[in-house]
Amino acid sequence: MDRNIQVSRLDRQAVEDQEVEIVERKGIGHPDSICDGVAESVSRALSQLYLDRVGKVLHYNTDETQLVAGRAAPAFGGGEVVEPIYILIVGRATKEYDGEQLPVDSTALAAARDYLSEAIPELEYGTDVVVDVKLGEGSGDLQDVFGEETQEVPMANDTSFGVGHAPLTETETIVHEAERALNTTYHDDHPELGPDVKIMGKREGDRIDITVAAAMVDAYVDGLGEYDDAVESVRGYVDDLAREYTDREVNVDVNTADDYDEGSVYLTVTGTSAEQGDDGSVGRGNRANGLITPNRPMSMEATSGKNPVNHIGKIYNLLSTRVAESVTSEVDGIRDLQVRLLSQIGRPIDEPHVADAQIVTEEGVELGDIEADVLDIVDRELADVTDVTRSVIEGDVSTF
């Protein structure tokens, strides 16, 4: 197949070589990430419902899910939620097929409950958080595009684009790995740390500053002294982790808004700022690779909650990242790579309007030396685009 694949030199410094770099990750307990996680868990559940009942994924999207913050009264030793968090699952879904009514709303509610229970265990479902669902029927013309069965490869549902990049810089790696480690390995031994961990990385030259906002769970902290110990423990853990990925100078700060003299610290009942005034929305946080990277091009599309069959806002953001990672892992001599995939509505998703790979090569490497290999890998990954759908439905890939 003659796909429109372009390979060119990227006319800028590699991000790793730029003087200033900024990277952010919102942890799984951040209000925006909660919306992403709920929307994506509902998405997977609906895909599985449709596959089980009718043998194919029908039209839906849940990428407009919203969170309205609650109110809480945290206190050392344990406080209480005064007004519950409210989550509204919003979008479109097919609720009837061949005369059969499908349990879409109940499936969505069950998926949200299961996700919240796993991701934010201190959040009591039904009392600390209330979940509602408003899924309307989809647009008829888009359902026709979605339901196209004359092609093995689905048709794009929209004219849109996705972007990806690789390899990650040292700062990007530190920011991503620190949040994941804090919310897994570290949390297993430190239940006082809530899942609402936001990490901001800034590199100026060869100095990396990491700022961590870490919500502490009041039930596991008996006083200001224990709180201070918890903060220092997080700081030391992130500092050690960062030094595994860089030889640059590293500085880590945690909960910099705390005022011990005033008794104002980042203490929560449930481990998320959503309990006290912080609202959330799908798509306002991490991009498809789990990071917010203002030094690089980013799509404004929300990846989480979109259907994984032909919705370009999901598929091309995930695929462009996969393409970039494959190219840089298989081809030597690449310092920086960004991939842009543009669709055209109604066109097979393995035939983008353009697939654009832009490269900064290592010193001494010419673009012509590697261009053919890059073209082959991009073409191979585009041909295997439907594997993205499988991976998403099976939960093998993260969307935020």
HUGI-V492437 format. One record per residue. N is the residue number from 1. RES is the residue in one small letter. BURIAL is b if it has 24 or more other ideal C-beta (glycine too) atoms within 12 Angstrom, else e. Layout:
BEGIN
n->[N;N]
res->[RES;RES]
burial->[BURIAL;BURIAL]
END
This chain:
BEGIN
n->[1;2;3;4;5;6;7;8;9;10;11;12;13;14;15;16;17;18;19;20;21;22;23;24;25;26;27;28;29;30;31;32;33;34;35;36;37;38;39;40;41;42;43;44;45;46;47;48;49;50;51;52;53;54;55;56;57;58;59;60;61;62;63;64;65;66;67;68;69;70;71;72;73;74;75;76;77;78;79;80;81;82;83;84;85;86;87;88;89;90;91;92;93;94;95;96;97;98;99;100;101;102;103;104;105;106;107;108;109;110;111;112;113;114;115;116;117;118;119;120;121;122;123;124;125;126;127;128;129;130;131;132;133;134;135;136;137;138;139;140;141;142;143;144;145;146;147;148;149;150;151;152;153;154;155;156;157;158;159;160;161;162;163;164;165;166;167;168;169;170;171;172;173;174;175;176;177;178;179;180;181;182;183;184;185;186;187;188;189;190;191;192;193;194;195;196;197;198;199;200;201;202;203;204;205;206;207;208;209;210;211;212;213;214;215;216;217;218;219;220;221;222;223;224;225;226;227;228;229;230;231;232;233;234;235;236;237;238;239;240;241;242;243;244;245;246;247;248;249;250;251;252;253;254;255;256;257;258;259;260;261;262;263;264;265;266;267;268;269;270;271;272;273;274;275;276;277;278;279;280;281;282;283;284;285;286;287;288;289;290;291;292;293;294;295;296;297;298;299;300;301;302;303;304;305;306;307;308;309;310;311;312;313;314;315;316;317;318;319;320;321;322;323;324;325;326;327;328;329;330;331;332;333;334;335;336;337;338;339;340;341;342;343;344;345;346;347;348;349;350;351;352;353;354;355;356;357;358;359;360;361;362;363;364;365;366;367;368;369;370;371;372;373;374;375;376;377;378;379;380;381;382;383;384;385;386;387;388;389;390;391;392;393;394;395;396;397;398;399;400]
res->[m;d;r;n;i;q;v;s;r;l;d;r;q;a;v;e;d;q;e;v;e;i;v;e;r;k;g;i;g;h;p;d;s;i;c;d;g;v;a;e;s;v;s;r;a;l;s;q;l;y;l;d;r;v;g;k;v;l;h;y;n;t;d;e;t;q;l;v;a;g;r;a;a;p;a;f;g;g;g;e;v;v;e;p;i;y;i;l;i;v;g;r;a;t;k;e;y;d;g;e;q;l;p;v;d;s;t;a;l;a;a;a;r;d;y;l;s;e;a;i;p;e;l;e;y;g;t;d;v;v;v;d;v;k;l;g;e;g;s;g;d;l;q;d;v;f;g;e;e;t;q;e;v;p;m;a;n;d;t;s;f;g;v;g;h;a;p;l;t;e;t;e;t;i;v;h;e;a;e;r;a;l;n;t;t;y;h;d;d;h;p;e;l;g;p;d;v;k;i;m;g;k;r;e;g;d;r;i;d;i;t;v;a;a;a;m;v;d;a;y;v;d;g;l;g;e;y;d;d;a;v;e;s;v;r;g;y;v;d;d;l;a;r;e;y;t;d;r;e;v;n;v;d;v;n;t;a;d;d;y;d;e;g;s;v;y;l;t;v;t;g;t;s;a;e;q;g;d;d;g;s;v;g;r;g;n;r;a;n;g;l;i;t;p;n;r;p;m;s;m;e;a;t;s;g;k;n;p;v;n;h;i;g;k;i;y;n;l;l;s;t;r;v;a;e;s;v;t;s;e;v;d;g;i;r;d;l;q;v;r;l;l;s;q;i;g;r;p;i;d;e;p;h;v;a;d;a;q;i;v;t;e;e;g;v;e;l;g;d;i;e;a;d;v;l;d;i;v;d;r;e;l;a;d;v;t;d;v;t;r;s;v;i;e;g;d;v;s;t;f]
burial->[e;e;b;b;b;b;b;e;b;b;e;e;e;b;b;b;e;e;e;e;b;b;b;b;b;b;b;b;b;b;b;b;b;b;b;b;b;b;b;b;b;b;b;b;b;b;b;b;b;b;e;e;e;e;e;b;b;b;b;b;b;b;b;b;b;b;b;b;b;b;b;b;e;b;e;b;e;e;b;b;b;e;e;b;b;b;b;b;b;b;b;b;b;b;b;e;e;e;e;e;e;b;e;b;b;e;b;b;b;b;b;b;b;e;b;b;e;e;b;b;b;b;b;e;b;e;e;b;b;b;b;e;b;e;b;e;e;b;e;e;e;b;b;e;b;b;b;b;e;e;e;e;b;b;b;b;b;b;e;b;b;b;b;b;b;b;b;b;b;b;b;b;b;b;b;b;b;b;b;b;b;b;b;e;e;b;b;e;e;b;e;b;b;b;b;b;b;b;b;b;b;b;b;e;e;e;e;b;b;b;b;b;b;b;b;b;b;b;b;b;b;e;e;b;e;e;b;b;e;b;b;e;b;b;b;e;b;b;b;e;b;b;e;e;b;b;e;b;e;b;b;b;b;b;b;e;e;b;e;e;e;e;e;e;b;b;b;b;b;b;b;b;b;b;b;b;e;b;b;b;b;b;b;b;b;b;b;b;b;b;b;b;b;e;b;b;b;b;b;e;b;b;b;b;b;b;b;b;b;b;b;b;b;b;b;b;b;b;b;b;b;b;b;b;b;b;b;b;e;e;b;e;b;b;b;b;b;b;b;b;b;b;b;e;b;b;b;b;b;b;b;b;b;b;b;b;b;b;b;b;b;e;e;e;e;e;b;e;e;b;b;e;b;b;b;e;b;b;b;b;b;b;b;e;b;b;b;b;b;e;b;b;b;e;e;e;b;b;b;b]
END
